[in-house]
Amino acid sequence: MSVQKRHDDFGQKIVEKLRDENYSNYLKMADSIRKITLDDYNNLPKKEGYDPELQKIDDERFEFINGLSDQQKEQLDKLILMTLDATAFNFLREIEEGYFDNKSIGLLFQGGLLEEIYNEFLSGTFFGEYFLWIEKFSKYDKFQY
């Protein structure tokens, strides 16, 4: 397999697992909450044996999301995406810093050391490459900050 193919496969996996999959799960949850009214929610049958603390969290989450204006919902969506991007960015930066000082995380990808594709990074850094991978592979908007 070519180094460029491994580079693209790694970037696609990072974007898919650290960004898109998590953001998709958030959107599904938020969309399901936004589709029903508070009255309809309160009339839903409660899950038998469901932990009361978890039910309280569900109820508070429902009330919070449904209480937002459209502008606030849009800002919350961007904030969630920004948090995912910051997490991925910081994770990749930690990998790179560990690559140079042997004090951090190291990775194998497709059976090989990640540093084997490091020299192919267009940006010159693991975390800088994330911006390019988002543009190339993400289903959701651009990098959020």
Buried (B, 14 or more C-beta within 10 A) or exposed (E): EEEEEBBBBBBBBBBBEBBBEBBEEBBEEBEEBEEBEEEEBEEEEEEEEEEEEEEEEBBEEBEEBBEBEEEEBEEBBEEBBEBBBEEBBEBBBBBBBBBEEEEEEEBEBEEEEBBBBBEBBEEEEBBBBBBBBBEEBBEBEEBBE
